[in-house]
Amino acid sequence: DGSGAAEQPAPAEAPPPPDADAAAQAPPPTEPRFDRRESSKELRRCASRSDAAGAARVFSRMEAAGAAPSDADCSLLLHLCGITTPPDVALAARVWEAARAAGTPLHEPSWSGMIRLMC
């Protein structure tokens, strides 16, 4: 331009903004994989502490994972439902129905637990 001033270099190009679409397409974080064996161990720990509320939480996680209780799990859960004051008949019915719907063979300890709750 003839003014004698040195020309300024062009500013560096700014990096492109983060790709919002890529973030939106990222898979959601996954829940920890359900572990039936660990859940059964946790139920036994709850039973050893007479922790009916803890056992109910374990059963809720089982339900969320689509896992039916085994006969032993069912028996423990029914026992713990029976020691609450008042007995948790609603949870016992959920446990019983989940096991029956999955075709879990229920033996005497489970049947006895349910009968005690209903009598």
CYANA upper distance limits for C-alpha pairs under 8 A (distance plus 0.5 A):
 19 ASP  CA     23 ALA  CA      7.26
 20 ALA  CA     24 ALA  CA      6.73
 21 ASP  CA     25 GLN  CA      6.64
 22 ALA  CA     26 ALA  CA      6.73
 34 PHE  CA     62 MET  CA      8.27
 34 PHE  CA     65 ALA  CA      6.97
 35 ASP  CA     39 SER  CA      6.71
 36 ARG  CA     40 SER  CA      6.71
 36 ARG  CA     62 MET  CA      8.47
 36 ARG  CA     67 ALA  CA      8.19
 37 ARG  CA     41 LYS  CA      6.81
 38 GLU  CA     42 GLU  CA      6.60
 39 SER  CA     43 LEU  CA      6.68
 39 SER  CA     58 VAL  CA      7.05
 39 SER  CA     62 MET  CA      8.18
 40 SER  CA     44 ARG  CA      6.82
 40 SER  CA     73 ASP  CA      6.89
 41 LYS  CA     45 ARG  CA      6.78
 42 GLU  CA     46 CYS  CA      6.71
 42 GLU  CA     55 ALA  CA      8.23
 42 GLU  CA     58 VAL  CA      7.84
 43 LEU  CA     47 ALA  CA      6.66
 43 LEU  CA     54 GLY  CA      8.46
 43 LEU  CA     55 ALA  CA      6.07
 43 LEU  CA     58 VAL  CA      7.36
 43 LEU  CA     73 ASP  CA      7.53
 43 LEU  CA     76 LEU  CA      7.72
 43 LEU  CA     77 LEU  CA      8.16
 44 ARG  CA     48 SER  CA      6.66
 44 ARG  CA     76 LEU  CA      7.86
 45 ARG  CA     49 ARG  CA      6.95
 46 CYS  CA     50 SER  CA      6.40
 46 CYS  CA     51 ASP  CA      5.23
 46 CYS  CA     52 ALA  CA      7.34
 46 CYS  CA     54 GLY  CA      6.59
 46 CYS  CA     55 ALA  CA      6.21
 47 ALA  CA     51 ASP  CA      6.52
 47 ALA  CA     52 ALA  CA      7.88
 47 ALA  CA     55 ALA  CA      8.05
 47 ALA  CA     76 LEU  CA      7.16
 47 ALA  CA     80 LEU  CA      7.28
 50 SER  CA     80 LEU  CA      7.23
 50 SER  CA     83 ILE  CA      8.45
 51 ASP  CA     55 ALA  CA      6.85
 51 ASP  CA     80 LEU  CA      7.81
 52 ALA  CA     56 ALA  CA      6.66
 52 ALA  CA     77 LEU  CA      8.26
 52 ALA  CA     80 LEU  CA      5.58
 52 ALA  CA     81 CYS  CA      6.93
 52 ALA  CA     83 ILE  CA      8.24
 52 ALA  CA     84 THR  CA      7.41
 53 ALA  CA     57 ARG  CA      6.92
 54 GLY  CA     58 VAL  CA      6.90
 55 ALA  CA     59 PHE  CA      6.69
 55 ALA  CA     77 LEU  CA      7.20
 55 ALA  CA     80 LEU  CA      8.11
 56 ALA  CA     60 SER  CA      6.66
 56 ALA  CA     77 LEU  CA      8.19
 56 ALA  CA     91 LEU  CA      8.06
 57 ARG  CA     61 ARG  CA      6.89
 58 VAL  CA     62 MET  CA      6.80
 59 PHE  CA     63 GLU  CA      6.66
 59 PHE  CA     69 PRO  CA      8.36
 59 PHE  CA     95 VAL  CA      8.27
 60 SER  CA     64 ALA  CA      6.67
 61 ARG  CA     65 ALA  CA      6.71
 62 MET  CA     66 GLY  CA      6.70
 62 MET  CA     67 ALA  CA      5.56
 62 MET  CA     68 ALA  CA      7.33
 62 MET  CA     69 PRO  CA      8.05
 63 GLU  CA     67 ALA  CA      6.28
 63 GLU  CA     68 ALA  CA      7.44
 68 ALA  CA     98 ALA  CA      6.13
 68 ALA  CA     99 ALA  CA      5.90
 68 ALA  CA    102 ALA  CA      6.63
 68 ALA  CA    104 THR  CA      8.12
 69 PRO  CA     73 ASP  CA      5.83
 69 PRO  CA     74 CYS  CA      6.11
 69 PRO  CA     95 VAL  CA      7.75
 69 PRO  CA     98 ALA  CA      7.56
 69 PRO  CA     99 ALA  CA      6.10
 69 PRO  CA    104 THR  CA      8.11
 70 SER  CA     74 CYS  CA      6.48
 70 SER  CA     99 ALA  CA      7.48
 70 SER  CA    104 THR  CA      6.83
 71 ASP  CA     75 SER  CA      6.64
 71 ASP  CA     99 ALA  CA      8.12
 71 ASP  CA    104 THR  CA      7.07
 71 ASP  CA    105 PRO  CA      7.00
 71 ASP  CA    106 LEU  CA      5.74
 71 ASP  CA    107 HIS  CA      7.27
 71 ASP  CA    110 SER  CA      7.25
 72 ALA  CA     76 LEU  CA      6.79
 72 ALA  CA    110 SER  CA      8.18
 73 ASP  CA     77 LEU  CA      6.58
 74 CYS  CA     78 LEU  CA      6.51
 74 CYS  CA     95 VAL  CA      6.94
 74 CYS  CA     96 TRP  CA      7.50
 74 CYS  CA     99 ALA  CA      7.74
 74 CYS  CA    110 SER  CA      6.63
 75 SER  CA     79 HIS  CA      6.63
 75 SER  CA    109 PRO  CA      6.20
 75 SER  CA    110 SER  CA      4.82
 75 SER  CA    113 GLY  CA      6.97
 76 LEU  CA     80 LEU  CA      6.73
 77 LEU  CA     81 CYS  CA      6.59
 77 LEU  CA     92 ALA  CA      7.75
 77 LEU  CA     95 VAL  CA      7.85
 78 LEU  CA     82 GLY  CA      6.76
 78 LEU  CA     92 ALA  CA      6.10
 78 LEU  CA     95 VAL  CA      8.09
 78 LEU  CA    110 SER  CA      7.41
 78 LEU  CA    113 GLY  CA      5.92
 78 LEU  CA    114 MET  CA      6.85
 78 LEU  CA    117 LEU  CA      8.40
 79 HIS  CA     83 ILE  CA      7.13
 79 HIS  CA    113 GLY  CA      6.21
 80 LEU  CA     84 THR  CA      7.32
 81 CYS  CA     87 PRO  CA      6.11
 81 CYS  CA     88 ASP  CA      5.33
 81 CYS  CA     89 VAL  CA      7.29
 81 CYS  CA     91 LEU  CA      7.44
 81 CYS  CA     92 ALA  CA      6.57
 81 CYS  CA    117 LEU  CA      8.35
 82 GLY  CA     87 PRO  CA      5.25
 82 GLY  CA     88 ASP  CA      6.97
 82 GLY  CA     89 VAL  CA      8.23
 82 GLY  CA    113 GLY  CA      8.06
 82 GLY  CA    116 ARG  CA      7.98
 82 GLY  CA    117 LEU  CA      6.26
 83 ILE  CA     87 PRO  CA      6.63
 84 THR  CA     88 ASP  CA      6.87
 87 PRO  CA    117 LEU  CA      7.46
 88 ASP  CA     92 ALA  CA      6.82
 89 VAL  CA     93 ALA  CA      6.61
 89 VAL  CA    117 LEU  CA      7.15
 89 VAL  CA    118 MET  CA      8.22
 90 ALA  CA     94 ARG  CA      6.94
 91 LEU  CA     95 VAL  CA      6.68
 92 ALA  CA     96 TRP  CA      6.55
 92 ALA  CA    114 MET  CA      7.80
 93 ALA  CA     97 GLU  CA      6.50
 94 ARG  CA     98 ALA  CA      6.52
 95 VAL  CA     99 ALA  CA      6.78
 96 TRP  CA    100 ARG  CA      6.63
 96 TRP  CA    114 MET  CA      8.49
 97 GLU  CA    101 ALA  CA      6.28
 98 ALA  CA    102 ALA  CA      6.76
 99 ALA  CA    103 GLY  CA      6.84
 99 ALA  CA    104 THR  CA      5.61
 99 ALA  CA    105 PRO  CA      8.36
 99 ALA  CA    106 LEU  CA      8.29
100 ARG  CA    104 THR  CA      6.21
100 ARG  CA    105 PRO  CA      8.03
100 ARG  CA    106 LEU  CA      8.34
106 LEU  CA    110 SER  CA      6.47
106 LEU  CA    111 TRP  CA      7.40
107 HIS  CA    111 TRP  CA      6.77
108 GLU  CA    112 SER  CA      6.31
109 PRO  CA    113 GLY  CA      6.56
110 SER  CA    114 MET  CA      6.75
111 TRP  CA    115 ILE  CA      6.61
112 SER  CA    116 ARG  CA      6.60
113 GLY  CA    117 LEU  CA      6.87
114 MET  CA    118 MET  CA      6.82
115 ILE  CA    119 CYS  CA      6.65
